[in-house]
Amino acid sequence: MMGPITQRRKGRLAQKLQLHNGIWGNRRKTAAVLGAVCFLVLAAVALAGWAWREEAAAVDFSRKNLAPCLRYPFGTDWMGRDMFVRTMTGLSLSIRLGALTAGISAVIALTLGLASAALGKWADGVIGFVIDMVLGIPHILLLVLVSCAAGKGFRGVLLGISLTHWTSLARLLRAEALQVKESQYVKIARRLGKGPWYVAKEHLAPHLLPQLAVGLVLLFPHAILHEASITFLGFGLPPEQPAIGVILSESMKYLAMGRWWLALFPGLLLVLIVLLFYAAGNGLSSLVDPGQAHE
C-alpha cells in the first residue's frame, strides 16, 4: 500500500504540474493576443496610409507652419501639408515595402538553407562562402551600392534590401537544415532512393517553417529602418514620395527655425512601428517554440 507521505508528494507534484501548465498556457495566449493586436495595428496603419496617399500631397499655403493642434495633431509643414496624414502615408509605404522585401529575402534564405543540406558538401561550402562574403561587407554600404546600381527609386530600394537582408536568416536555416539532415528518418529516406529535393521538400522544409515564420516577421523592422536610412541619405526613394526618410531629411532644414514637430512625430511613429514588429515577432516565436514558454 502507498503511504500517506508518498500520496502527499504525488499530490503536490500534480498541483505544481497543473500550475505550470496553466502559466504556460496563459503565456502562450498572451503572446498570441499581443501578436494579433500588433498585426492589426500595422495593417490599419498600412490601409490608412494607402487611403490618404492623395491627401498627403495636398498643398495649402494658408495653413503652412502650424504647430500641433487638435485639427492637425502633427502640425503642418512649410507647404501647408498635414504632417499626420503625410506620416501615415510614409509609414504605409514603408510597411508595404518592408513586407515585399522581407518576403523575397525569406525565400532566398529558405532556398539556400535547403540547398546547403540537400545538395551535399560542395553546395554547403559554396553557400557558406557566399554568406560569409556578404556578411563581411558593411551592410549599409552594400545596400547603397545595390540601390544605386539598380537606379535608386522604389525598384532600387526593393532590390537593395531584398538582396542584402537574407544572410542572417539563411545562416540560421542552413544550420537547422544540416542538423535535421543527420536524423535517422532522413538517412532512411536516402537509402530508399529518395532524391535530394524530395528529402528537402518532405523532410527538411517542414522543420524550417517555424524559424522561417519568425525570421520573416523580424526582417520587417530591419527593412523599414534601412529603407528610411538610405532614403534619408538621398540614395533611396525620390523626394516626391511621402516616405519617412524623405520627411525626416526635409525636416532637418527647419529644426533650427523651431519647427521641431516636423521631425519628432514621424521619428517617434517610425520607432513605434519597429517596436510593434519586434513584439509581433516575439509573440510568434513564443507560439512556434514551446521552450520559450518556460522562461
Wavefront OBJ file of the C-alpha trace (Angstrom):
o trace
v 0.000 0.000 0.000
v 1.020 3.549 -0.653
v 1.967 5.548 2.442
v 0.487 8.956 3.307
v 3.836 10.708 2.693
v 4.052 9.333 -0.847
v 0.451 10.342 -1.546
v 1.140 13.895 -0.343
v 4.237 14.136 -2.539
v 2.305 12.972 -5.573
v -0.482 15.415 -4.788
v 1.977 18.314 -4.524
v 3.662 17.259 -7.751
v 0.300 17.150 -9.521
v -0.581 20.642 -8.220
v 2.778 22.039 -9.368
v 2.369 20.429 -12.787
v -1.151 21.829 -13.128
v 0.010 25.299 -12.085
v 2.953 25.141 -14.509
v 0.697 24.094 -17.385
v -1.701 26.907 -16.540
v 1.085 29.503 -16.564
v 2.454 28.069 -19.794
v -0.958 28.252 -21.450
v -1.562 31.793 -20.211
v 1.806 32.966 -21.547
v 1.113 31.457 -24.921
v -2.350 33.014 -25.027
v -0.927 36.389 -24.016
v 1.742 36.140 -26.718
v -0.881 35.194 -29.307
v -3.150 38.101 -28.349
v -0.248 40.562 -28.319
v 0.942 39.382 -31.722
v -2.559 39.620 -33.177
v -3.035 43.156 -31.840
v 0.320 44.245 -33.289
v -0.536 42.819 -36.695
v -3.943 44.536 -36.654
v -2.390 47.903 -35.777
v 0.196 47.545 -38.536
v -2.483 46.558 -41.047
v -4.598 49.558 -40.002
v -1.643 51.918 -40.488
v -0.893 50.435 -43.908
v -4.511 50.736 -45.065
v -4.979 54.253 -43.663
v -1.820 55.494 -45.323
v -2.860 53.947 -48.627
v -6.259 55.639 -48.441
v -4.687 59.052 -47.632
v -1.965 58.976 -50.313
v -3.611 61.754 -52.375
v -4.418 63.915 -49.353
v -0.799 63.602 -48.182
v 0.327 65.563 -51.256
v -2.334 68.280 -50.893
v -0.739 71.752 -50.589
v -2.434 74.635 -48.766
v -0.241 77.674 -48.054
v -2.939 79.225 -45.870
v -2.131 76.683 -43.130
v 1.644 76.403 -43.501
v 3.986 76.027 -40.499
v 1.204 75.389 -37.969
v 2.251 73.894 -34.641
v 0.494 70.701 -33.421
v -3.150 71.327 -32.516
v -6.441 69.454 -32.328
v -7.095 69.799 -36.049
v -3.520 68.967 -37.051
v -2.054 66.669 -34.363
v 1.379 66.619 -36.024
v 1.215 70.190 -37.294
v 1.808 71.266 -40.884
v 4.958 71.862 -42.904
v 6.241 74.827 -44.972
v 3.827 73.918 -47.802
v 0.784 73.508 -45.582
v 0.695 69.732 -45.829
v -0.874 67.807 -42.947
v 2.060 66.050 -41.252
v -0.136 63.402 -39.611
v -1.555 62.286 -42.948
v 1.861 62.576 -44.564
v 3.485 60.499 -41.817
v 0.824 57.781 -42.004
v 1.250 57.597 -45.776
v 5.012 57.304 -45.388
v 4.665 54.534 -42.821
v 2.200 52.726 -45.072
v 4.730 52.838 -47.897
v 7.455 51.560 -45.554
v 5.278 48.685 -44.305
v 4.333 47.601 -47.820
v 7.921 47.841 -48.997
v 9.098 46.002 -45.881
v 6.579 43.188 -46.474
v 7.715 42.736 -50.068
v 11.445 42.823 -49.342
v 11.150 40.584 -46.273
v 9.235 38.023 -48.326
v 11.868 37.980 -51.063
v 14.704 37.742 -48.540
v 12.965 34.888 -46.711
v 12.522 32.933 -49.963
v 16.224 33.381 -50.783
v 17.225 32.286 -47.282
v 14.973 29.214 -47.371
v 16.206 28.166 -50.817
v 19.859 28.445 -49.817
v 19.276 26.697 -46.490
v 17.593 23.731 -48.177
v 20.170 23.591 -50.969
v 23.007 23.602 -48.455
v 21.665 20.472 -46.756
v 20.241 18.682 -49.793
v 22.992 19.054 -52.403
v 25.971 17.851 -50.395
v 29.194 19.270 -49.014
v 30.242 21.148 -52.153
v 26.992 23.146 -52.195
v 27.230 23.775 -48.458
v 30.790 25.069 -48.894
v 29.804 27.442 -51.713
v 26.722 28.736 -49.883
v 28.663 29.188 -46.647
v 31.334 31.144 -48.535
v 28.712 33.409 -50.151
v 27.034 34.084 -46.805
v 30.345 34.949 -45.133
v 31.355 37.161 -48.061
v 28.119 39.163 -47.952
v 28.288 39.460 -44.172
v 31.878 40.698 -44.456
v 30.820 43.798 -46.425
v 29.468 46.738 -44.374
v 25.707 46.379 -44.599
v 24.698 49.966 -45.299
v 27.478 50.308 -47.896
v 26.339 47.211 -49.778
v 22.733 48.403 -49.577
v 23.614 51.807 -51.048
v 25.726 50.236 -53.819
v 22.972 47.822 -54.894
v 20.328 50.561 -54.716
v 22.378 52.946 -56.854
v 23.279 50.199 -59.336
v 19.561 49.423 -59.756
v 18.730 53.072 -60.418
v 17.547 54.068 -56.925
v 13.850 54.818 -56.553
v 11.363 52.143 -55.499
v 12.998 49.466 -57.658
v 16.474 50.228 -56.357
v 15.389 50.149 -52.710
v 13.435 46.939 -53.310
v 16.397 45.140 -54.862
v 18.900 46.604 -52.414
v 17.043 45.474 -49.311
v 15.973 42.121 -50.766
v 19.488 41.160 -51.852
v 21.202 42.167 -48.598
v 18.854 41.062 -45.795
v 18.768 37.295 -46.303
v 22.164 36.392 -44.848
v 21.397 36.028 -41.132
v 18.213 34.061 -41.745
v 19.978 31.893 -44.333
v 22.714 31.043 -41.831
v 20.095 30.058 -39.230
v 18.084 27.921 -41.661
v 21.253 26.333 -43.026
v 22.355 25.253 -39.547
v 18.896 23.876 -38.749
v 18.688 22.008 -42.064
v 22.129 20.441 -41.580
v 21.071 19.258 -38.120
v 17.830 17.710 -39.392
v 19.766 16.093 -42.252
v 21.535 13.836 -39.732
v 18.249 12.446 -38.401
v 17.584 8.745 -38.832
v 14.427 9.125 -40.926
v 16.283 11.365 -43.398
v 19.054 8.793 -43.738
v 16.436 6.063 -44.240
v 14.732 8.129 -46.937
v 18.043 8.483 -48.768
v 18.697 4.735 -48.539
v 15.265 4.124 -50.040
v 16.359 6.064 -53.095
v 14.643 9.391 -52.472
v 16.241 12.313 -54.278
v 17.713 15.392 -52.574
v 14.845 17.715 -53.460
v 12.269 15.168 -52.282
v 14.081 14.990 -48.952
v 14.301 18.779 -48.820
v 10.594 19.259 -49.549
v 9.158 16.436 -47.470
v 11.561 16.230 -44.509
v 13.666 19.376 -44.196
v 11.252 22.182 -45.139
v 8.564 21.339 -42.523
v 11.159 21.662 -39.749
v 12.309 25.045 -41.055
v 8.865 26.655 -41.270
v 8.728 27.887 -37.622
v 12.154 29.554 -37.881
v 11.202 30.919 -41.300
v 7.975 32.462 -39.989
v 9.709 34.177 -37.069
v 12.612 35.301 -39.239
v 10.200 36.710 -41.823
v 8.454 38.872 -39.234
v 11.740 40.054 -37.712
v 13.047 41.035 -41.153
v 10.326 43.695 -41.383
v 11.814 46.223 -38.921
v 15.281 45.884 -40.442
v 13.884 46.502 -43.914
v 11.879 49.526 -42.764
v 14.793 51.102 -40.908
v 17.203 50.579 -43.795
v 14.698 51.959 -46.288
v 14.344 55.079 -44.145
v 18.129 55.297 -43.722
v 19.132 55.222 -47.377
v 16.216 57.481 -48.336
v 17.338 59.940 -45.660
v 20.844 59.865 -47.169
v 19.453 60.507 -50.654
v 20.038 57.046 -52.162
v 16.524 55.673 -51.840
v 13.015 56.800 -52.692
v 12.559 60.036 -54.675
v 11.650 63.289 -52.855
v 8.154 63.470 -54.364
v 7.086 60.350 -52.451
v 5.943 60.895 -48.837
v 8.381 58.365 -47.388
v 9.577 58.597 -43.798
v 13.167 59.045 -44.926
v 12.134 61.947 -47.171
v 10.117 63.556 -44.368
v 12.993 63.332 -41.884
v 15.529 64.550 -44.438
v 13.453 67.607 -45.348
v 12.645 68.425 -41.728
v 16.351 68.769 -40.828
v 16.432 72.116 -42.642
v 13.747 73.580 -40.381
v 14.756 72.345 -36.929
v 16.888 75.443 -36.344
v 13.753 77.546 -37.010
v 11.954 75.925 -34.090
v 9.714 73.615 -36.146
v 10.522 70.566 -34.046
v 7.282 68.765 -34.838
v 8.354 68.110 -38.423
v 10.912 65.529 -37.276
v 9.744 64.492 -33.795
v 6.415 62.844 -34.556
v 7.457 60.995 -37.744
v 10.552 59.705 -35.926
v 8.531 58.536 -32.927
v 5.985 56.744 -35.093
v 8.774 55.043 -37.030
v 10.246 53.748 -33.757
v 6.778 52.629 -32.620
v 6.202 50.676 -35.839
v 9.566 48.940 -35.451
v 8.764 48.018 -31.835
v 5.376 46.637 -32.904
v 7.087 44.373 -35.421
v 9.513 43.156 -32.772
v 6.626 42.485 -30.368
v 4.748 40.577 -33.083
v 7.870 38.557 -33.866
v 8.473 37.699 -30.215
v 4.839 36.657 -29.827
v 5.046 34.426 -32.872
v 8.315 32.968 -31.603
v 6.657 32.056 -28.301
v 3.898 30.237 -30.182
v 6.089 28.199 -32.512
v 8.802 27.477 -29.908
v 7.221 25.890 -26.797
v 10.554 26.019 -24.983
v 10.237 29.787 -24.653
v 7.093 29.369 -22.600
v 9.230 28.044 -19.710
v 11.113 31.354 -19.457
l 1 2 3 4 5 6 7 8 9 10 11 12 13 14 15 16 17 18 19 20 21 22 23 24 25 26 27 28 29 30 31 32 33 34 35 36 37 38 39 40 41 42 43 44 45 46 47 48 49 50 51 52 53 54 55 56 57 58 59 60 61 62 63 64 65 66 67 68 69 70 71 72 73 74 75 76 77 78 79 80 81 82 83 84 85 86 87 88 89 90 91 92 93 94 95 96 97 98 99 100 101 102 103 104 105 106 107 108 109 110 111 112 113 114 115 116 117 118 119 120 121 122 123 124 125 126 127 128 129 130 131 132 133 134 135 136 137 138 139 140 141 142 143 144 145 146 147 148 149 150 151 152 153 154 155 156 157 158 159 160 161 162 163 164 165 166 167 168 169 170 171 172 173 174 175 176 177 178 179 180 181 182 183 184 185 186 187 188 189 190 191 192 193 194 195 196 197 198 199 200 201 202 203 204 205 206 207 208 209 210 211 212 213 214 215 216 217 218 219 220 221 222 223 224 225 226 227 228 229 230 231 232 233 234 235 236 237 238 239 240 241 242 243 244 245 246 247 248 249 250 251 252 253 254 255 256 257 258 259 260 261 262 263 264 265 266 267 268 269 270 271 272 273 274 275 276 277 278 279 280 281 282 283 284 285 286 287 288 289 290 291 292 293 294 295
